[in-house]
Amino acid sequence: MDGNNQIVPLAHGICKKESGLTWTWFLEKLYECVGDCQDLTFVTDRADAIRRLVRAYKRNVFEDLWYRFSSTRPQVASYLSEIPRAKWTRAYSPSKRYNYMTSNSAESMNALSVDARKIPIIPILDFFRRLSQEWCNKRRIDGVLTEWAEKVFSKNEERTTGWSVSGVTDAIYQVHDFKHGGIVDLRQETCTCKYWEGTGLPCGHVIMDL
């Protein structure tokens, strides 16, 4: 997704069918273009049983589901065991997972190109090229923030009106909403408060507003 919360097509792969070989080929080619990205995440339309494992918040819940899944799908469980859990489970993820937990974006691209996929390979490649080009041209902005980001910022700014912000250093600030307070470190992107009562805002939004 781009800064305006809209789809950004990075690559298109044309294959006879989805299989292990075609996915391997596509991901190898994608790696050649993108390279190593520390925080890169893939969201796929996996089976229902795996989806429940992926979405478990607590590790004890995950372990219970994993035990049952391993008993009924030993081959799949063996394959998944070779991949670090931090790479594909929410319970063991070392970083925060935000609001993109579905493959709806990819499915919307499929719906958009349903007719184009019936034409020969060269015209379909040109279809995706023109589509990406048109989107990039329409989404050019003159300001600092995109329209979507500006709305998010304005909404958060209204909720934090009246808060007291005192600088400790050039990167550390003390923030107080006259009920609760905390220290925000802009360089480390950390805050001593998990939640700002009365605003509905998690600490990450406070950091962005500052």
Secondary structure, 3 states (H helix, E strand, C coil): CCCCCCCCCCCCCCCCCCCHHHHHHHHHHHHHHHCCCCCCCCCCCCCHHHHHHHHCCCHHHHHHHHHHHHHHCHHHHHHHHCCCHHHCCCCCCCCCCCCCCCCHHHHHHHHHCCCHHHCCHHHHHHHHHHHHHHHHHHCCCCCCCCHHHHHHHHHHHHHCCCCEEEECCCCEEEEECCCCEEEEECCCCEECCCEECCCCEEHHHHHHHC
